């Protein structure tokens, strides 16, 4: 009955007329809990989408027609229409903390941070169907996800094991693991390297996955968390939650280009069509917008512990799941 009660307000509302006409931001509030839909121009709340317990991350489907939100505490994934916000489906999934589709669009990998598990699902887009293909136990607190571009390997950070694990998606087994630093969090594939935010320290680790070694580190600030390539091959932005800053890295040299002070513990980022950064401010219960040209930051209140974020521009859908452009930053 509880599941039906949660779904009825959304089903009764149908489409979101106001949201369909405006640029909107979907903000996941982990501790309220719920998904808050905010008008990007006015910062007014348009809608609250209820969840069962504790959502964290989201991802956009390969066809860009479904927004999947993982409710890790409620053990389910919500399937939303990214244009209207309409709830299309709910499915029971064990502890979906983080989730990312493979580049070829055939698989969805889900990390269960509390259950120390990584699930590999087959994806059927037309039916929004998920089929569990394998469950692995790579180490303590699997967190963020990055793929090799050929979709044959997925890399997962293990916050409690100070390591990353490489998972062979054809054999569905752990290929290797590597110690990279205390509490590794966000991870992306970039020009043949893996870039990893070392949350328990102050830097990004650059890993050569072929040699299986850390090549260098890049200091960005304490609580180095997640990395976000900007659309069109621009800077790579790194959030540092403890020092409350966002650092722009040159995409070629990986040298620090600029540092932005962003109070409140910036966590996830989504880009709008002007290249501005919309970020959740985890500690301040705020939504922030950073103009990287001027360095100006504006904020507005949202719910408790805002985490994942999705910026939807009228006809241009862009999303970011903490590793989250062109078409979706990973």
C-alpha positions as CSV (number, residue, x, y, z in Angstrom):
1,X,0.0,0.0,0.0
2,X,2.9,2.4,0.8
3,X,4.3,2.0,-2.7
4,X,0.9,2.8,-4.3
5,X,0.4,5.8,-2.0
6,X,3.8,7.2,-3.1
7,X,3.1,6.7,-6.8
8,X,-0.5,8.1,-6.8
9,X,0.3,11.8,-6.6
10,X,2.7,11.5,-9.6
11,X,0.3,9.4,-11.6
12,X,-2.6,11.7,-10.9
13,X,-0.5,14.8,-11.8
14,X,0.5,13.3,-15.1
15,X,2.9,15.6,-17.0
16,X,4.6,18.5,-15.3
17,X,3.2,21.5,-17.4
18,X,5.4,24.1,-15.7
19,X,8.5,21.9,-15.9
20,X,7.9,21.0,-19.5
21,X,8.1,24.7,-20.5
22,X,11.1,25.7,-18.4
23,X,14.7,24.7,-17.8
24,X,14.6,22.5,-14.7
25,X,17.0,20.9,-12.3
26,X,16.3,17.6,-10.6
27,X,18.0,17.5,-7.2
28,X,18.3,14.3,-5.2
29,X,18.0,15.0,-1.5
30,X,19.4,12.0,0.3
31,X,18.2,12.8,3.8
32,X,14.7,14.3,3.3
33,X,14.4,12.0,1.2
34,X,13.1,12.8,-2.3
35,X,13.8,14.2,-5.7
36,X,13.2,18.0,-5.9
37,X,12.3,19.6,-9.3
38,X,13.5,23.2,-9.4
39,X,12.8,25.9,-12.0
40,X,16.3,26.9,-13.1
41,X,15.4,30.5,-13.8
42,X,13.5,31.3,-10.6
43,X,14.9,28.6,-8.3
44,X,11.3,27.9,-7.3
45,X,10.3,24.3,-6.4
46,X,8.0,22.8,-9.0
47,X,7.6,19.4,-7.7
48,X,8.7,16.8,-5.1
49,X,9.0,13.2,-6.2
50,X,8.9,11.0,-3.1
51,X,11.1,8.0,-2.7
52,X,11.2,5.3,0.0
53,X,14.3,6.0,2.0
54,X,17.7,7.3,0.8
55,X,18.5,8.2,-2.9
56,X,22.0,9.2,-4.0
57,X,22.8,8.9,-7.7
58,X,21.2,9.0,-11.1
59,X,21.9,8.2,-14.7
60,X,20.3,8.8,-18.1
61,X,19.5,5.8,-20.3
62,X,21.4,5.3,-23.6
63,X,18.5,6.6,-25.6
64,X,18.2,9.6,-23.3
65,X,14.5,8.9,-22.7
66,X,14.6,7.5,-19.1
67,X,16.2,9.0,-16.0
68,X,17.1,6.3,-13.5
69,X,17.4,7.2,-9.8
70,X,18.8,4.8,-7.3
71,X,17.2,4.7,-3.9
72,X,19.9,2.8,-2.0
73,X,18.2,2.7,1.3
74,X,14.8,1.8,-0.2
75,X,16.3,-0.9,-2.4
76,X,14.7,0.3,-5.6
77,X,15.3,2.2,-8.8
78,X,12.9,4.8,-10.0
79,X,12.4,5.3,-13.8
80,X,11.4,8.9,-14.6
81,X,10.7,10.7,-17.9
82,X,13.5,13.3,-18.1
83,X,11.4,15.7,-20.0
84,X,8.2,15.8,-17.9
85,X,9.4,14.2,-14.6
86,X,6.6,11.6,-14.8
87,X,7.2,8.5,-12.8
88,X,7.2,5.6,-15.3
89,X,8.2,2.6,-13.2
90,X,9.7,1.4,-9.9
91,X,11.7,-1.7,-9.6
92,X,13.2,-3.6,-6.6
93,X,17.0,-3.5,-6.8
94,X,19.4,-4.4,-4.0
95,X,21.1,-1.3,-2.6
96,X,21.6,0.8,-5.8
97,X,24.0,3.4,-4.5
98,X,25.6,4.3,-7.9
99,X,24.7,3.3,-11.4
100,X,26.1,3.8,-14.9
101,X,25.3,2.5,-18.4
102,X,28.0,1.0,-20.5
103,X,29.1,3.0,-23.6
104,X,27.5,0.4,-25.9
105,X,24.2,0.8,-24.0
106,X,23.8,-2.9,-23.3
107,X,24.6,-3.1,-19.6
108,X,23.9,-1.2,-16.4
109,X,26.4,-1.6,-13.6
110,X,25.1,-0.9,-10.1
111,X,27.3,-0.5,-7.0
112,X,25.9,-1.5,-3.5
113,X,28.1,0.5,-1.1
114,X,26.6,-0.9,2.0
115,X,26.4,-4.5,0.8
116,X,29.9,-4.6,-0.7
117,X,28.5,-5.8,-4.1
118,X,28.6,-4.9,-7.7
119,X,25.7,-6.0,-9.9
120,X,25.8,-6.3,-13.7
121,X,22.5,-6.0,-15.4
122,X,21.5,-6.5,-19.0
123,X,19.4,-3.5,-20.3
124,X,16.3,-3.6,-22.6
125,X,15.6,-0.1,-23.5
126,X,12.0,-0.4,-25.0
127,X,10.7,-2.2,-22.0
128,X,13.0,-0.5,-19.4
129,X,13.9,-4.0,-18.4
130,X,16.9,-5.0,-16.2
131,X,18.1,-8.6,-16.0
132,X,20.7,-9.5,-13.4
133,X,23.7,-11.2,-15.2
134,X,26.2,-11.3,-12.3
135,X,26.9,-10.2,-8.8
136,X,30.5,-9.7,-7.7
137,X,32.2,-8.9,-4.3
138,X,35.3,-6.8,-5.3
139,X,36.0,-5.3,-1.9
140,X,34.8,-2.9,0.8
141,X,32.4,-0.1,-0.1
142,X,32.2,-0.1,-3.9
143,X,31.3,3.4,-4.9
144,X,31.8,5.1,-8.3
145,X,32.0,3.7,-11.8
146,X,33.9,4.3,-15.1
147,X,34.1,2.2,-18.3
148,X,36.7,1.5,-20.8
149,X,35.3,2.9,-24.1
150,X,34.9,-0.5,-25.7
151,X,32.6,-1.6,-22.9
152,X,34.7,-4.6,-22.1
153,X,35.9,-3.4,-18.7
154,X,34.3,-1.4,-15.9
155,X,36.4,0.2,-13.1
156,X,34.9,0.6,-9.6
157,X,36.4,2.6,-6.7
158,X,36.4,0.7,-3.4
159,X,36.2,3.4,-0.6
160,X,36.9,1.0,2.2
161,X,39.7,-0.9,0.5
162,X,41.7,2.1,-0.7
163,X,41.6,0.5,-4.2
164,X,40.0,0.3,-7.6
165,X,38.8,-2.9,-9.1
166,X,38.8,-3.7,-12.8
167,X,35.9,-6.0,-13.8
168,X,36.0,-8.0,-17.0
169,X,32.4,-7.6,-18.4
170,X,32.8,-10.4,-20.9
171,X,34.0,-13.0,-18.3
172,X,32.0,-11.2,-15.5
173,X,34.9,-11.6,-13.1
174,X,37.3,-9.3,-11.3
175,X,40.4,-8.9,-13.5
176,X,42.7,-7.0,-11.1
177,X,42.7,-4.5,-8.3
178,X,45.1,-1.7,-7.4
179,X,45.7,0.4,-4.3
180,X,45.3,4.1,-5.1
181,X,44.8,6.0,-1.8
182,X,42.5,6.5,1.1
183,X,38.8,6.6,0.3
184,X,38.8,6.7,-3.5
185,X,35.6,8.1,-4.8
186,X,34.8,9.6,-8.3
187,X,36.5,8.0,-11.3
188,X,36.5,8.7,-15.0
189,X,38.2,7.4,-18.1
190,X,40.2,10.1,-19.9
191,X,42.6,9.7,-22.8
192,X,43.5,6.2,-21.9
193,X,44.0,6.9,-18.2
194,X,41.8,6.7,-15.1
195,X,41.4,9.8,-13.0
196,X,40.3,9.2,-9.4
197,X,39.3,11.6,-6.7
198,X,41.0,10.5,-3.4
199,X,38.4,11.7,-0.9
200,X,40.5,10.8,2.1
201,X,43.3,13.1,0.9
202,X,43.6,16.1,-1.3
203,X,44.4,14.9,-4.8
204,X,43.4,13.2,-8.0
205,X,45.3,10.0,-8.8
206,X,46.2,9.4,-12.4
207,X,46.3,5.6,-13.1
208,X,47.7,3.8,-16.2
209,X,45.3,0.8,-16.4
210,X,47.6,-1.1,-18.7
211,X,50.6,-0.8,-16.5
212,X,48.4,-0.9,-13.4
213,X,50.1,1.8,-11.5
214,X,49.5,5.3,-10.2
215,X,51.5,7.6,-12.5
216,X,51.1,10.9,-10.8
217,X,48.9,12.9,-8.4
218,X,47.3,16.3,-8.9
219,X,46.6,18.3,-5.8
220,X,43.1,19.9,-5.9
221,X,42.0,20.2,-2.2
222,X,40.9,18.1,0.8
223,X,38.0,15.8,0.2
224,X,38.8,15.4,-3.5
225,X,35.6,13.7,-4.6
226,X,34.3,13.5,-8.1
227,X,35.4,14.6,-11.7
228,X,33.2,16.0,-14.4
229,X,34.4,16.6,-18.0
230,X,32.7,19.7,-19.4
231,X,30.8,19.4,-22.7
232,X,32.8,19.9,-25.9
233,X,36.2,18.8,-24.5
234,X,36.7,21.7,-22.2
235,X,38.1,21.6,-18.6
236,X,37.7,18.7,-16.2
237,X,36.1,20.0,-13.0
238,X,36.9,18.3,-9.7
239,X,34.8,18.8,-6.5
240,X,36.6,18.9,-3.2
241,X,34.0,18.7,-0.4
242,X,36.2,19.4,2.7
243,X,37.9,22.5,1.3
244,X,34.7,23.5,-0.5
245,X,36.1,24.2,-3.9
246,X,35.9,23.2,-7.5
247,X,39.1,22.9,-9.5
248,X,39.3,23.2,-13.3
249,X,42.0,20.9,-14.9
250,X,43.3,21.3,-18.4
251,X,42.0,18.3,-20.4
252,X,45.3,17.8,-22.1
253,X,48.0,18.4,-19.5
254,X,45.8,17.8,-16.5
255,X,47.4,20.9,-14.9
256,X,45.3,23.1,-12.6
257,X,43.8,26.0,-14.6
258,X,41.7,27.7,-12.0
259,X,40.2,27.1,-8.5
260,X,36.8,28.3,-7.5
261,X,35.8,28.6,-3.8
262,X,32.3,27.2,-3.5
263,X,31.1,27.1,0.2
264,X,29.0,24.2,1.3
265,X,30.8,21.1,0.1
266,X,30.2,20.8,-3.6
267,X,29.5,17.3,-4.6
268,X,27.8,16.5,-8.0
269,X,27.8,18.7,-11.1
270,X,25.5,19.1,-14.2
271,X,26.1,21.5,-17.0
272,X,23.6,23.8,-18.7
273,X,23.7,24.9,-22.3
274,X,25.8,28.0,-21.4
275,X,28.6,25.9,-19.8
276,X,27.6,26.9,-16.3
277,X,28.0,24.4,-13.5
278,X,25.0,23.5,-11.4
279,X,26.2,21.7,-8.2
280,X,24.8,20.2,-5.1
281,X,26.2,21.7,-1.9
282,X,26.1,18.7,0.4
283,X,26.6,20.4,3.8
284,X,24.6,23.6,3.3
285,X,21.3,22.2,1.9
286,X,21.8,24.3,-1.2
287,X,21.8,24.2,-5.0
288,X,24.7,26.2,-6.4
289,X,25.3,27.6,-9.9
290,X,28.9,28.5,-10.9
291,X,29.7,30.7,-13.9
292,X,33.2,29.5,-14.8
293,X,33.9,32.7,-16.8
294,X,33.3,35.1,-13.9
295,X,33.7,32.8,-10.9
296,X,30.4,34.0,-9.5
297,X,28.4,31.5,-7.4
298,X,24.7,31.9,-6.7
299,X,22.8,29.6,-4.4
300,X,19.3,28.6,-3.4
301,X,17.9,26.3,-0.7
302,X,17.0,22.7,-1.4
303,X,16.6,19.6,0.9
304,X,18.9,17.9,3.3
305,X,22.1,16.4,1.9
306,X,21.6,17.2,-1.8
307,X,23.6,14.7,-3.8
308,X,22.9,13.7,-7.4
309,X,21.8,16.4,-9.9
310,X,20.3,16.5,-13.4
311,X,19.9,19.7,-15.5
312,X,17.2,19.5,-18.1
313,X,17.2,22.2,-20.8
314,X,13.9,22.3,-22.7
315,X,14.8,20.1,-25.7
316,X,18.4,19.5,-24.7
317,X,18.7,16.8,-22.1
318,X,22.0,16.8,-20.1
319,X,22.6,14.7,-17.1
320,X,25.5,14.0,-14.7
321,X,25.7,11.1,-12.1
322,X,28.9,12.0,-10.2
323,X,31.0,11.0,-13.0
324,X,28.2,12.3,-14.9
325,X,27.9,15.7,-21.2
326,X,28.2,15.2,-24.9
327,X,25.8,13.5,-24.7
328,X,26.3,12.6,-21.1
329,X,29.5,13.4,-19.2
330,X,31.1,10.3,-17.6
